[in-house]
Amino acid sequence: MDTLALLKAGKLAGSTRLDLACGLTEFPREIFELADTLEVLNLTGNALRSLPDDLHRLARLKILFCSSNQFTELPACIGQCPQLSMVGFKSNRIAQVPAAALGPKLRWLILTDNCIEALPDEIGDCHLMQKFMLAGNRLTQLPASMAKLHKLELLRLSANRLAALPDWLHSLPSLAWLAWAGNPMSAAFTTPHDEDGITADIAWQQLQLEQKLGEGASGIIHQAQWGDTPVAVKLYKGDITSDGTPLNEMNACIAAGLHPNLIRIEGKLKGHPEGVAGLVMDLIGPAFINLAALPSFDTCSRDVYPEGTRFTPQTLLAMAQGMASVAAHLHRHGINHGDLYGHNTLYNAQGDCLLGDFGAASFYPQDGSQLAATLQRIEVRAFGIWLGELIERCEGVDQRWVALQQACVQPDVLARPDFNALTTVLA
C-alpha cells in the first residue's frame, strides 16, 4: 500500500514526517489528522498550485518542502504556521512573494529556480533568517531592509538580473557564504566564458566510467579511466543548482589554476551523448576523506562531524595553513569560493587538505574598493567558522589560534584580517 493510501486509511497516526510524491493536484485533507505530531511535510514532485488557508492547524510543523510543483505565488498561509522554520519551494513558477508568507520563526528559505522579480520590504523583519537561497530568479535589486538580517549566514544570488551587489553587505555581521555569479554585472564581476585554451577538451569516448564516488548539489562524481590514467569525472545536473549554474562552476574551477590545496583540473568534457557538461579531474587517493557532512535540518548552517572526530594540534595547524593559503590564492585571482566548508574539504591524517566544490564561486574586481575588501572578509568569516569547528575538536590548542579564530568571525566585517594576513600569522 502506498503512502497516500496509508494516510487515507488512517494508518500513519503519530507520524512526525510525511513524504508524498504521487501527482497530487490538491492538498490531501487527511494530513490534518497528523496535526498533533507532524513536524516535516515533504510534498516535492507533485502538481500542486495552492495550499489550504488553514494550514496553520499543523501547529507542530517545522519543515515544509514543496519543490517541483506548479505554484505561482509563495502561499501566504505558510506565514501563519507557528513553528515553521524551514521552507523549500525550489523549481516552481513563483513570481510573487507576499509579506504574509514570511513567518516569525523562518530560518531557512529556499526559492531557487523560480520567476521572482522583487522581494517585499518585510523580508528584513525575518530576524531569525540564517540561509536564504535565491539563485535562478529574475531579481534586479534587493530590498534595503535586508541590511537588518543580522543572523543571515548564507545568501545565494547567482543567476539573477542584478546589475550590482548591494552596498549594505558590509553591515551583515554573520554573513559567511555568498554567491552572485551569473548576474549582468560589470566585466570584473563576471565569470569568464573563454578560457583561452587554459585547459584541454577531453572527448567522452576517451573515458571509461567506473563507480560513483559521490554526489552534490551540482553534479555526480565518478571514477574513470582516461587511457591509462585513473581520473575523476564530474557530470553536472541541469541548468540551475541551489548555488548557481554548472557553467559558472566550471569556469571558476579552471580560472583558479594550480595550487597544492586544489584538485587539479585535467580538462573539460566534450561530446557527451546527452550534452551533459563535465570536468575531468585528478583522482584523489583513498587516504583523503571528507572532513564533515552537510548541515542537517537542526544545525541549519553548521556542518555535521563524525562522532568522536579529534585532531592533534599539528594536524589542525597544517590544515589551517593549507586552507588559508588556498583561499589567499583564490582571492588574489579575484575568486570568492562561496562555500568554504568542512563538507567541501578533503583531508588526510597528516593534515594535508584539498578544497573542492566551486558551485558557489564568483568573481570580483581587485580594485582596492571597500566592496572588494568586504567580499574577501565575508569569506574570512567562513574560514573562521571552519577553523572554530576544528579547534572545538582539538586538545592543547595554542590560545593564539583561538584569538585568530575570534578575529575572523568578529561582527565588524572590515576589521577582520584578510587571507594574506592569515597566511602570515599561521606560518
C-alpha positions as CSV (number, residue, x, y, z in Angstrom):
1,M,0.0,0.0,0.0
2,D,1.4,3.4,-1.0
3,T,1.9,6.3,1.4
4,L,-1.2,8.2,0.3
5,A,-3.4,5.1,0.7
6,L,-1.9,4.5,4.2
7,L,-2.7,8.2,5.1
8,K,-6.3,7.9,3.9
9,A,-6.7,4.6,5.8
10,G,-5.6,6.3,9.0
11,K,-2.6,4.1,9.4
12,L,0.0,6.9,9.8
13,A,-1.2,8.2,13.1
14,G,1.6,9.7,15.2
15,S,3.9,10.3,12.3
16,T,6.3,13.2,12.6
17,R,7.3,13.1,8.9
18,L,5.2,12.6,5.8
19,D,6.5,12.3,2.2
20,L,4.0,12.4,-0.6
21,A,5.0,12.5,-4.3
22,C,2.2,11.0,-6.3
23,G,1.0,13.6,-8.8
24,L,-1.1,15.5,-6.2
25,T,-3.2,18.4,-7.6
26,E,-4.9,19.1,-4.3
27,F,-3.7,19.1,-0.7
28,P,-5.0,15.9,1.0
29,R,-7.1,17.0,3.9
30,E,-6.3,13.8,5.7
31,I,-2.9,15.4,6.5
32,F,-4.6,17.3,9.2
33,E,-5.2,14.1,11.1
34,L,-1.5,14.3,11.9
35,A,-1.7,17.8,13.3
36,D,-0.7,16.8,16.8
37,T,2.6,15.2,15.7
38,L,3.7,16.2,12.2
39,E,6.9,18.2,12.0
40,V,8.2,17.6,8.5
41,L,5.9,17.7,5.4
42,N,7.5,16.9,2.0
43,L,5.2,17.5,-1.0
44,T,8.0,17.8,-3.5
45,G,7.4,16.5,-7.0
46,N,3.6,16.9,-7.4
47,A,1.4,19.3,-9.4
48,L,0.1,21.5,-6.5
49,R,-0.8,25.1,-7.1
50,S,-2.0,26.1,-3.7
51,L,-2.1,25.1,0.0
52,P,-5.2,25.3,2.3
53,D,-5.8,28.6,4.1
54,D,-6.0,26.6,7.4
55,L,-2.5,25.1,7.1
56,H,-1.7,26.7,10.5
57,R,-3.7,23.8,12.0
58,L,-0.4,21.9,11.6
59,A,0.8,23.5,14.8
60,R,3.9,21.5,15.2
61,L,5.1,21.8,11.6
62,K,8.7,22.9,11.4
63,I,9.8,22.0,7.8
64,L,7.8,22.3,4.6
65,F,9.1,21.2,1.2
66,C,7.0,21.9,-1.9
67,S,9.7,22.0,-4.6
68,S,9.0,20.9,-8.2
69,N,5.3,21.8,-8.2
70,Q,3.3,24.5,-10.0
71,F,3.0,27.3,-7.5
72,T,3.0,30.8,-9.0
73,E,2.9,32.6,-5.6
74,L,4.5,31.7,-2.3
75,P,1.4,30.7,-0.3
76,A,0.5,33.4,2.3
77,C,-0.9,30.7,4.6
78,I,2.5,29.3,5.4
79,G,3.2,32.6,7.4
80,Q,0.6,31.6,9.9
81,C,2.3,28.2,10.8
82,P,3.6,29.0,14.3
83,Q,6.6,26.7,14.3
84,L,7.6,26.8,10.6
85,S,11.4,27.5,10.3
86,M,12.5,25.8,7.0
87,V,10.6,26.3,3.8
88,G,11.6,25.0,0.3
89,F,9.8,26.0,-2.9
90,K,12.5,25.3,-5.4
91,S,11.7,24.9,-9.1
92,N,8.2,26.2,-9.2
93,R,6.8,29.1,-11.2
94,I,6.7,31.6,-8.3
95,A,6.6,35.2,-9.3
96,Q,5.2,36.8,-6.2
97,V,6.4,36.6,-2.5
98,P,3.7,38.2,-0.3
99,A,4.8,39.6,3.0
100,A,2.2,37.4,4.7
101,A,4.1,34.3,3.7
102,L,7.1,35.2,5.9
103,G,6.5,33.6,9.3
104,P,8.1,34.7,12.6
105,K,10.4,31.7,13.0
106,L,11.7,31.5,9.4
107,R,15.4,30.5,9.5
108,W,15.9,28.8,6.1
109,L,14.1,29.8,2.9
110,I,14.7,28.1,-0.5
111,L,13.2,29.9,-3.5
112,T,15.8,28.7,-6.1
113,D,14.8,28.4,-9.8
114,N,11.6,30.5,-9.9
115,C,10.5,33.7,-11.6
116,I,10.8,36.2,-8.7
117,E,11.4,39.8,-9.8
118,A,11.1,41.5,-6.4
119,L,11.0,40.8,-2.7
120,P,8.8,42.6,-0.1
121,D,10.4,45.0,2.3
122,E,9.1,42.9,5.1
123,I,11.9,40.3,4.4
124,G,14.0,42.5,6.6
125,D,11.8,41.6,9.5
126,C,12.7,37.9,9.4
127,H,15.2,38.4,12.2
128,L,16.0,34.6,12.6
129,M,16.9,34.1,8.9
130,Q,20.2,32.2,8.5
131,K,20.0,30.8,5.0
132,F,18.3,32.4,2.0
133,M,18.6,30.8,-1.4
134,L,17.5,32.8,-4.4
135,A,19.6,31.6,-7.3
136,G,17.9,31.3,-10.7
137,N,15.3,34.1,-10.4
138,R,14.7,37.5,-12.0
139,L,15.7,39.8,-9.2
140,T,17.0,43.2,-10.4
141,Q,17.6,44.6,-6.8
142,L,17.3,43.5,-3.2
143,P,15.3,45.4,-0.5
144,A,17.5,47.7,1.6
145,S,15.7,46.2,4.6
146,M,17.8,43.1,4.2
147,A,20.6,45.0,6.0
148,K,18.6,44.2,9.2
149,L,19.2,40.4,8.7
150,H,21.9,40.2,11.3
151,K,21.8,36.4,11.6
152,L,21.9,35.8,7.9
153,E,24.9,33.5,7.2
154,L,24.3,32.1,3.7
155,L,23.0,34.0,0.7
156,R,22.7,32.7,-2.8
157,L,22.1,35.3,-5.5
158,S,23.5,33.6,-8.6
159,A,21.8,33.7,-12.0
160,N,19.5,36.7,-11.4
161,R,19.4,40.1,-13.1
162,L,21.4,42.1,-10.6
163,A,23.5,44.9,-12.1
164,A,25.5,45.3,-8.8
165,L,25.8,43.9,-5.4
166,P,24.1,45.9,-2.6
167,D,26.3,48.3,-0.7
168,W,24.9,47.1,2.7
169,L,26.7,43.7,2.5
170,H,29.3,45.0,4.9
171,S,26.6,45.6,7.5
172,L,25.7,41.9,7.8
173,P,27.8,40.7,10.8
174,S,27.1,37.0,10.3
175,L,27.3,36.6,6.5
176,A,29.9,33.9,5.6
177,W,28.8,32.2,2.4
178,L,27.8,34.4,-0.5
179,A,27.3,33.6,-4.3
180,W,26.5,36.0,-7.1
181,A,27.9,34.6,-10.3
182,G,25.8,34.7,-13.5
183,N,24.3,38.2,-13.0
184,P,24.7,41.0,-15.6
185,M,27.3,43.0,-13.6
186,S,30.3,44.8,-14.9
187,A,33.0,42.6,-16.5
188,A,35.1,42.5,-13.4
189,F,32.3,40.6,-11.6
190,T,31.6,38.2,-14.5
191,T,32.9,34.7,-14.6
192,P,34.9,34.4,-17.9
193,H,33.4,32.2,-20.6
194,D,36.6,32.0,-22.7
195,E,39.4,30.2,-21.0
196,D,41.8,30.8,-23.9
197,G,43.0,27.2,-24.0
198,I,43.9,27.1,-20.3
199,T,42.6,23.6,-20.2
200,A,42.2,20.7,-22.6
201,D,39.0,19.3,-24.1
202,I,38.6,15.6,-23.3
203,A,36.3,13.6,-25.5
204,W,33.7,11.4,-23.9
205,Q,34.8,8.5,-26.0
206,Q,38.3,8.6,-24.3
207,L,36.8,8.0,-20.9
208,Q,35.6,4.7,-19.3
209,L,33.3,5.5,-16.4
210,E,33.5,3.3,-13.3
211,Q,32.0,3.5,-9.9
212,K,30.2,6.5,-8.4
213,L,32.4,8.4,-5.9
214,G,30.0,11.0,-4.6
215,E,27.1,13.4,-5.4
216,G,26.5,17.0,-4.5
217,A,24.0,19.8,-5.4
218,S,25.6,20.4,-8.8
219,G,26.7,17.0,-10.0
220,I,27.7,13.4,-9.7
221,I,31.4,12.4,-9.5
222,H,32.5,9.1,-11.0
223,Q,35.9,7.3,-11.0
224,A,37.0,6.8,-14.6
225,Q,39.9,5.7,-16.8
226,W,41.3,8.2,-19.3
227,G,43.6,6.0,-21.3
228,D,46.0,4.6,-18.7
229,T,45.3,7.3,-16.2
230,P,42.7,7.0,-13.4
231,V,40.7,10.2,-13.1
232,A,37.6,11.6,-11.5
233,V,34.8,12.9,-13.8
234,K,32.1,15.3,-12.5
235,L,28.9,15.3,-14.6
236,Y,26.7,18.3,-14.0
237,K,23.0,18.2,-13.3
238,G,20.6,20.5,-15.1
239,D,21.0,24.3,-15.6
240,I,20.4,25.7,-12.1
241,T,21.6,24.4,-8.7
242,S,21.0,25.8,-5.3
243,D,24.3,27.6,-5.7
244,G,24.3,28.8,-9.3
245,T,25.0,27.3,-12.7
246,P,27.3,24.5,-13.9
247,L,28.9,26.9,-16.5
248,N,30.0,29.3,-13.8
249,E,31.3,26.5,-11.6
250,M,33.4,25.0,-14.4
251,N,34.9,28.4,-15.4
252,A,35.8,29.2,-11.8
253,C,37.5,25.8,-11.4
254,I,39.6,26.4,-14.4
255,A,40.4,30.1,-13.6
256,A,41.5,29.0,-10.2
257,G,44.6,27.5,-11.7
258,L,47.1,25.3,-9.8
259,H,47.6,25.2,-6.1
260,P,48.7,22.4,-3.8
261,N,45.4,22.6,-1.9
262,L,43.2,22.4,-5.0
263,I,42.2,19.4,-7.0
264,R,43.9,19.6,-10.4
265,I,41.6,20.0,-13.4
266,E,42.7,18.0,-16.4
267,G,40.1,19.2,-18.9
268,K,36.6,19.9,-19.9
269,L,34.3,17.1,-21.1
270,K,33.3,17.2,-24.7
271,G,30.9,15.1,-26.7
272,H,28.7,13.6,-24.0
273,P,25.8,11.8,-25.9
274,E,23.2,13.7,-23.9
275,G,25.1,17.0,-24.0
276,V,25.9,16.8,-20.3
277,A,28.6,19.3,-19.1
278,G,31.5,17.9,-17.1
279,L,35.0,18.3,-15.8
280,V,37.8,15.7,-15.7
281,M,40.0,16.0,-12.6
282,D,42.8,14.2,-10.8
283,L,41.6,11.2,-8.9
284,I,42.3,11.7,-5.2
285,G,43.5,8.6,-3.3
286,P,41.6,6.9,-0.5
287,A,43.8,8.4,2.2
288,F,41.8,11.6,1.8
289,I,38.3,11.7,3.3
290,N,35.6,14.3,3.8
291,L,36.2,16.4,6.8
292,A,32.5,16.7,7.6
293,A,29.0,16.1,6.3
294,L,26.5,18.6,5.1
295,P,24.5,20.7,7.7
296,S,21.4,19.0,9.0
297,F,17.9,20.4,9.4
298,D,18.7,21.0,13.1
299,T,22.2,22.6,12.6
300,C,21.0,24.7,9.6
301,S,24.3,26.3,8.6
302,R,26.8,24.2,10.6
303,D,28.4,21.0,9.3
304,V,27.9,17.7,11.0
305,Y,31.2,15.9,12.0
306,P,31.5,12.2,12.7
307,E,31.1,11.4,16.3
308,G,34.5,11.2,18.1
309,T,36.3,13.3,15.5
310,R,39.5,14.7,17.1
311,F,42.6,16.5,15.7
312,T,46.1,16.9,17.1
313,P,47.4,20.5,17.2
314,Q,49.9,19.6,14.5
315,T,47.2,18.3,12.1
316,L,45.0,21.3,12.9
317,L,47.8,23.8,12.1
318,A,48.7,22.0,8.9
319,M,45.0,22.1,7.7
320,A,44.6,25.8,8.8
321,Q,47.8,26.7,6.9
322,G,46.6,24.9,3.8
323,M,43.1,26.3,3.8
324,A,44.3,29.9,4.4
325,S,46.9,29.5,1.6
326,V,44.4,28.3,-1.0
327,A,41.9,30.9,0.0
328,A,44.5,33.6,-0.4
329,H,45.4,32.2,-3.8
330,L,41.8,32.3,-4.9
331,H,41.3,35.9,-3.7
332,R,44.4,37.1,-5.4
333,H,42.7,35.9,-8.6
334,G,39.5,37.7,-7.6
335,I,37.6,34.5,-6.9
336,N,35.3,34.1,-3.9
337,H,34.8,30.4,-3.3
338,G,31.4,31.0,-1.6
339,D,31.2,27.6,0.0
340,L,34.3,27.3,2.2
341,Y,33.0,24.5,4.5
342,G,34.2,21.3,6.1
343,H,32.0,19.2,3.8
344,N,33.9,20.6,0.9
345,T,37.3,19.8,2.5
346,L,39.2,16.6,1.9
347,Y,42.0,15.8,4.4
348,N,44.3,13.0,5.4
349,A,45.9,12.0,8.7
350,Q,48.9,14.3,8.1
351,G,46.7,17.4,7.8
352,D,47.1,17.7,4.0
353,C,43.8,19.2,2.8
354,L,42.1,20.0,-0.5
355,L,39.3,22.5,-1.1
356,G,36.6,21.4,-3.6
357,D,33.2,22.2,-5.0
358,F,33.2,25.5,-6.8
359,G,29.5,25.6,-7.3
360,A,29.1,28.9,-5.5
361,A,32.3,30.5,-6.8
362,S,32.1,34.1,-8.1
363,F,34.4,36.8,-9.4
364,Y,35.1,40.2,-8.1
365,P,37.5,43.1,-9.0
366,Q,40.9,43.6,-7.4
367,D,40.4,47.3,-7.3
368,G,41.1,48.1,-3.6
369,S,37.5,49.2,-3.1
370,Q,35.5,48.8,0.1
371,L,33.3,46.3,-1.7
372,A,36.3,44.2,-2.6
373,A,37.6,44.2,1.0
374,T,34.1,43.3,2.2
375,L,33.7,40.3,-0.1
376,Q,37.0,38.9,0.9
377,R,36.3,39.3,4.6
378,I,32.9,37.7,4.3
379,E,34.8,34.6,3.2
380,V,37.3,35.1,6.1
381,R,34.3,34.6,8.4
382,A,33.6,31.2,6.7
383,F,37.2,30.3,7.3
384,G,36.9,31.4,10.9
385,I,33.8,29.2,11.4
386,W,35.7,26.3,9.7
387,L,38.7,26.8,12.0
388,G,36.5,27.1,15.1
389,E,35.0,23.7,14.3
390,L,38.5,22.2,14.2
391,I,39.5,24.0,17.4
392,E,36.5,22.5,19.2
393,R,37.8,19.0,18.3
394,C,41.4,19.6,19.3
395,E,43.1,19.4,22.7
396,G,46.0,21.6,23.7
397,V,45.2,24.3,21.2
398,D,47.5,27.3,21.2
399,Q,45.5,30.3,22.5
400,R,46.9,32.4,19.7
401,W,44.9,30.3,17.3
402,V,41.8,30.9,19.3
403,A,42.4,34.6,19.2
404,L,43.0,34.4,15.5
405,Q,39.7,32.5,15.0
406,Q,37.8,35.1,17.0
407,A,39.3,37.9,14.9
408,C,38.0,36.1,11.7
409,V,34.4,35.9,13.0
410,Q,34.1,39.3,14.7
411,P,30.9,41.1,13.7
412,D,32.8,44.2,12.3
413,V,33.3,42.9,8.8
414,L,36.1,45.2,7.7
415,A,38.0,44.7,11.0
416,R,38.7,41.1,10.1
417,P,42.1,40.2,8.7
418,D,42.4,39.3,5.0
419,F,43.8,36.0,3.8
420,N,47.3,37.3,3.2
421,A,47.5,38.3,6.8
422,L,46.1,34.9,7.9
423,T,48.7,33.0,6.0
424,T,51.5,35.1,7.5
425,V,50.3,34.6,11.1
426,L,49.7,30.8,10.6
427,A,53.2,30.4,9.0
